[in-house]
C-alpha cells in the first residue's frame, strides 16, 4: 500500500528511479512520472488503465524551462503564461523531440503547465526532468482531490503519495492551444474563460472528442462515478421507489432523502462548489443508492467547467 507523507526527498527518489508517485496540485492530485522516460510514461498508462491515444500534461516549475520542451511559444501563449502561471492553465505548444511521442499520443504539440502548489513546485525544482502527471485515478473515474482519494484508488500500485492537503480549486486545468494563431480552448477547467478573454480577447471553444483527442481530457465520457448519473432538468424527479441520491448547487432536491444528497455551496459560491464537486460525487458513489441526480450550475465562471464535467460524467 502507498505511503502518504510530505517528504519531497522520498518522492524525488522514487521518481528518479523511474517509479510513479502521487503529487498535489491546486487543481486535482496527479499521478506523476519522469516525462522524458518512456518506461515511466508506460507505467502511468498501465496504473491508470488509460488509453495511449489520450495525451498527458507535462509539468515544470518555470517559464524559462519551456525552451527545453517546445520549439515555439506564440505571443498569445506568452501573455497567458505571464498572467496565470503558476496556475490552472495548460498550454498546447509544438514539442521538441526530447518529449517522447508516447506523452503526446504522437501529436506534434505537448500540453505544458506550471502548477501552483508549493510542495510540487519545490519537487519540480529539485528534479532534472519535467513530470508527466494526469489525474491520479483509474481512467474515466472521478478525479482525486486529496491524498487519501489517491490511496483509495491506486494505493496498491503507487509507492508514495505526496500529501499537500485538499486541492484548492478542485477541477482540472483549462487547456488552450493556438492553431493557426487562433486561441482555442480544448478543455474547460479551473481558469474561467472570462479571465482568459480579459487577457487575449475572444477564444474558440472545442472541448469534446470521441476518439483521438487533440489534448488531454477531451473524451466525451469521463470523470464518471460508477453509479449512473442523470442530469436534472425542469420537472425531473426520481421514479417511485427509486433509491436515488442527488448532487445539488445550493438547496436539496425534493423527493430524495436528505442524507443521500450533497450540496456544493449553500451560499451559491462557484469556487466553493468547484472544490466540492469531485469529493461529493465520490461520496455519493459510496452510498446505498442506485442512481445519482445532478443539478447543472450557473453557466458562468467555473460553472462552465463544472457543467462540462457533469455532462461527460452522465454519458453512458
N, C-alpha and C positions, 0 to 999 in steps of 0.2 A: 504494500500500500504506500502511496506517496507520502513523503514527509512535507508538512506545511510549516513554513518559517519565514523569517525576514533576513536570512543570511545570504547576502548578494554573492559572497565568495563561493558558497556552496552551489548556487545557481550557475555561476560562471564556470566552475569546474565541470559540471555536467555538460554544459553547452560546448565547452572546448573539447570534451571527449566525444562529441558527436551525438549526445543524447538530446532529448526534448524536455522542456520544463514549462510549467505554468507561470505566466507573468501577469501582473496587474497593469491595466491602463485606465485612463479616465473614462473610456467607453465601455468595454467589457474585458474579461480576462482572456489572454491569448495563450495558444499552445505554440511555444517558440522553439526554433532550431536555427542553426547556422544557415543563413540564406545562400551561402556560397558552397555548401556541402550537399551534393545530390543525395547522399545516403541519409543525411538528417532530414532533408525535404521528403524523401520517401517514407521516413518514419512518421512525419506529420500526417501524410495522406493515409498511412496504414492505421495509425491510432484513431484518427477521426472517421475512418471509413469514408473519406472524401473522394469524389471522382477527380481524376487527374486533369480533366478539362476545365476545372474551376480554379482560376489562378489565385495566388497568395499575395498578401501585402508585406512589403519589406519595411522594417522599422529601423530607423537610425536616430542619432542624437543631435545632429547639427546640419544646417543647410550646406555648410562648406563641404560635407562629405558626399553630397549628391553627385558631384562630378565624377566620382569613382564608379557610380552605378548607372548614370544616364548620359546620353550624348547631347541632349539639348534641353534647355529649360525656357519655354516661351515666356514672354513678358507677363502675360496674364497669370501664369503659374507663379512667377516671382512675386507679383503683387499679393497673391493669396497666401503664399508662404510667409511673407513679411507680416501680413495682418494676423494670421491664425496659427502659426506654428510656434511652439508646440501646441497641439490641439487636435480636435476630432475631424480632421480634414485629410483625405488621401488624394494624391495627385497621380495621374497616369501620364508617364513620360517615356520617351523612346529609350530602350535599355541598351547598355553596353554588353558585350559578350561575356563579361565577368559574371553576370547574373545568369544562372542556369535556365535553360528553356523550361525545365520542369516547374520552376517557380511561376512562370508567366503562361503556362499551358501552351507554349510555342508562339505566343503573341509577341509582336515587336515592342510592346510597351510593358513597363513594370509599374505596379502600384506602390507608391512610397509615402511614408508619413513619419513625423516626429511625435511620439505620444507624450501627453502631458501628465506624467506621473513620476514623482521624484525617485522612487526605487528603481523603476525600469530605465529612466534616463541615466542614473548612476551605473546601472548594469551595462547599458549600451556603451557608455564612455569607456568602460573597462575592457571591452572586447575589441578584438582586431577584425571583426566582421559584423555585418548587419544581421538582424534577426528576421526571418520569415515567421509570421505569427497570426494565423487565422484564429477565430474564436475557439476556446478550449472546451468544445463539446462534441458529442457524436454528430456527424454531418446531418444537417436538416433539423436538429433539435433546438430547443430554447438555449440561447446564449447565456453563459455564466457571468454573474456579476459579483461573486465572492469566491475566495479561495476554496471554501467548502463545497461550493457548487462544482468546481473542477474536480475535487477529490471524489465527490459522489458519482461523477460520471466517468472519469478517466483515471481514477486513483490507482488502479492496478496496472496501469501502463505508463505512468509518468513518475520518475523517481523523486522529483522535487517540485513544489509549488511555492512561489514567492508570494507571500501574503502582504498585500498593500491595502487591505481594508475593502469595504464595498466600493464598487465603481461609482465615480462621481456623476457621470452622465447616464450610463445605463443602456444605451443603444450604440450600435457600431458607427464608425466614422462615415461621413459623407465622402463619396468618391466622385472626382471630377476630372475629365480628360479634355483634350484640346485638338480634336481632329479638324484639319483644315483651318486651324487657328480660331475655331468656334468652341467656346467653353460649353461642355456637355456634362450634366450630372448623370452618372451611371448608377449611383446608389444614394438614396436619401438617407440621412443619418444625423449625427449629433451636431453638425453645423447647419443651421437653418438656411434655407435658400435666401431669405431676406438679408441675412448677414453677408452672404457671398455676393449678392447683387449690389449691395451698397459699395462694394469694393471694385467690382469689374463690370457692373451693368448686367443686363438680362442674360440668362443662361438657358440652354435647352435642357429638357429632362427626358432621359431614355433609360428606364430603370428595370425592365424585365427582359428575360431571355429564357426560352425553354431548353436550350442547349447551346454549347459553345459560347459562353458569355464573354464579353469583352473586358469585364472587370469582376473582381470578387463580389459575391453576394447578389448576383443578378438573377439567379434561377427563380422561376415563378413560384415554386413551392419550397418554403424554407422557414426556419425559426419556429417550427411547429411543435406543440405538445403531442403526446401520444393519444390523448383523447380527442375526438372530433371537436373542432372549434367552428362555431356558427356565428357570423356577424349579425348583430342586431339591426333591424330596420324598423321603421314606423309600424306599430301594431304587432311586432314579433313577440311571441310569448312561448314558454315551454309547453310541450304536449302534456296532456293529462297523464299523471303517473310517472312522468319522466324524471329520472334522477339527474338534475342539472345543477351546474354552477354558473357563475357569472363574473366577468371582468368588466367593471363599470368605471366611468370617469369620475363623477362627483357623488352620485347618490345610488343606493342599492336599487336593484330592479325588482319590481313586483312579481310575485309568483314563485320565487326561489328563496329557500330558507337563508337567513342572514349569515350563518356560519359557512355557507357554501358560496359566498360572494367576497370579492376583494375590490376595494375602492382605490383607484390610482391616486386621486388627490381630492380630498373633501373640499379644498379651497379653490379648485379649478386651476392649479398651477401646473402648466405643461412640463416644466423642468422636473418638478416632483414626480409627476406621472411617468416621465421617461425613466427616472431612477428606479421606479417600482415595477415597470412593465414586465420584464422577464422574470423577476423574482415572484411576482404574483401569479403569472402564468405557470411557473414551476410548482408553486404551492397548490394551485387548483388541480394540476395534473396528478397530484398525490391523494386527492380527496376521494371518498367513495361515491363518485358521480360517473355518469356515462357520457355526458356531453358538456361542453363549456360554451356559453353565450358570451360574446364580446361586443361592447359598445364602441363604435368609432368615435374618435376625438375631434375637436375643432380642427379644421384643416389649415392651420397656420403654424408658423414656428416649428417646434419639434413635433407638433401634432401630425404634420405631413409624413414624417419618418415613422412615427408610431403606427399610423394608419397603414402605411406600406407594409410594416412587419405583420400587422394583424391580417391584412388581406392575403399575404403569402402563407401565413400560418393556417389559414382557413381552406387553402387549396387541397383537395383530397385526390 
